[in-house]
Structures are given as C-alpha cells and as structure tokens.
Amino acid sequence: MIALRHAGIALPVLAALLVAAGGHRAHGEERAPAAAQPDTCQRANFRVVVDVGHTLQVPGAMSARGVPEYAFNLQLAQDIKQALADAGFAEAELLITATAPWRGLVERAAHANNMHADLFIAIHHDSVPDNLIQTWEYEGQQQQYNDDYPGYALFTSNDNGDRAGSLAFGHFLGKELQARGLHYTPHYTLALMGHHRRELIDAEAGVYRFDQLIVLRMTRMPAVLLEAGSIVNRQEELELASPERRALTSAAVVAAVGDFCTARSLPVSARPAKPAPKAAAQPGHAASGAAAR
C-alpha cells in the first residue's frame, strides 16, 4: 500500500527474480471441504475484474530484496484470474493499465463500470511508512525492510457504489484467507502509522476503511483492495514469491467469489444474515486526498 521507491526494471528480469526467491511454502493448510450447499451462482455470467495494482513504469513499493511490487501483483493476479476461470468464472478479466496515476486509476474504474462488472478486486502487496523502515544489505546492495508486520489487509470505501456489497465480499475473503492459515496485519490501527492509519471496520475478517482509494470509490460494483502480504517483511516476501502462497491466496479468492456470487443470486429474503462488522475500539483515520491506488 505504501510506496517506498520505484524502479523501471524489465518484466522478464522481475519474473526471474521472483522465481529465484520461490520455493518457500506458505504457512497454513487448505481448509477442509464444507458441507455441500445449493449453488445458485451463475458462474459463467458473473463478471469479476482482477486489477493488477500499479504499472511497469510506476511499480509501487520495493520489496526487501529489491523486487518491485508490480511484479508480485502481476503474478498473483494472473494466478487468481486463471483459478477463477478454472472454477467456471469464464467472464473473469485481468485488468492491466499502462497509464500512470492518477489518470490510470480513473481508467481502471471506468473500464469496470463500462463492462458492468459484478465485482472488482484490486491486487496489491504491502509495505510500511518510511519511519518504520530499516536497512540491510542483500547481494551487495542496500535494501529496505521491516519484519514487524506480516499479514494481509483488505480495504473498502464508503464512497463505493455498493458499499454493503463491498463489505460483504471483504468479509467473505478475509474469512477464506484465515481458513487457509493466513492472518491480517493490525498495524494500520496503530498511532505510529500517522496519516496512513485506518479504521478497522471488520475485526473478524481484517477489513479496513479507506474512502479515498480511487479504484474503490469510483467503481459502481462491489470493490475490494487486497494487500496480499508484506513484501518488506523478509520472510513473508519469500512466501509471497512462492507458487504455494499464490495458490493459497488464489484458492481463497475463488472460494470467496463463489460464496459472494451465490449470496447475491439468492432472493433478498433467502440471503444469509450479514454479520455485523466488529470494529476495533479506535477512532477512524481516513487520509485526506486521493491516494495513488
């Protein structure tokens, strides 16, 4: 979420770096299959936009080993899109935008709106503010890291065109990630985050409020931004670069999309009661101004 510095490295080089960093299994195991339930979701017609956060030229945060966030975002988003297609969501679309912020962010939202998408998922990887960064040397180069705050985070905007739907999908996704042994990071609630501090609006699932995110507030369909984990955490960076962790996250997304699609396809009277989000006991700290997300 928090860009530290940028680099314009060619994508093949990024992919090679990620492959070199792979081979480390993510913690947690697959969830045992739940009892079969009637699936009223019309998967072939349910349109999911999987948005690759940032661009090749404006690649977001830098990982602890010097790999730009965009490389992580692209690989995970590609895996998620394929997993959705394999699960029957034939209309799932991978959204890659070359236009730099802020115009590129508006283009993403406009594209999703124009295609009448049913769900928008922005894929990102996390960092920390500059005041929490430490320095180490990796392969002869000075790099930046912070090992204190691993874990995923989910964000929704109260200004989104379907706020209730966004919260519902965020809850589904957070619970599916947790069912696979992953946990969310609580550091966005801490005072040391300064103006990056956020209100935790669903403490069960790890969903934060961030009204100013352009791709969330300008989309008319339910929209959630997923920070899949911290790439400045030296251990989690290796996990996030591995096929195993990407498969784990992709499976969670597919399960959450399926649950959400089914819930949306039921008559209102037959839909399961929405759990009241359990917010942390703290004030909200929405940032001012539009963030480059």
Secondary structure as UniProt FT lines:
FT   HELIX           11..21
FT   HELIX           43..45
FT   STRAND          48..52
FT   TURN            64..65
FT   HELIX           69..86
FT   TURN            87..88
FT   TURN            90..91
FT   STRAND          93..95
FT   TURN            101..102
FT   HELIX           103..114
FT   TURN            115..116
FT   STRAND          119..126
FT   HELIX           130..132
FT   STRAND          134..138
FT   TURN            139..140
FT   STRAND          141..145
FT   STRAND          152..156
FT   TURN            158..159
FT   TURN            161..162
FT   HELIX           163..179
FT   TURN            180..181
FT   HELIX           187..189
FT   HELIX           191..196
FT   STRAND          199..202
FT   TURN            203..206
FT   STRAND          207..209
FT   TURN            211..212
FT   HELIX           214..217
FT   STRAND          223..230
FT   TURN            231..232
FT   HELIX           234..240
FT   HELIX           243..265
FT   HELIX           268..270
//
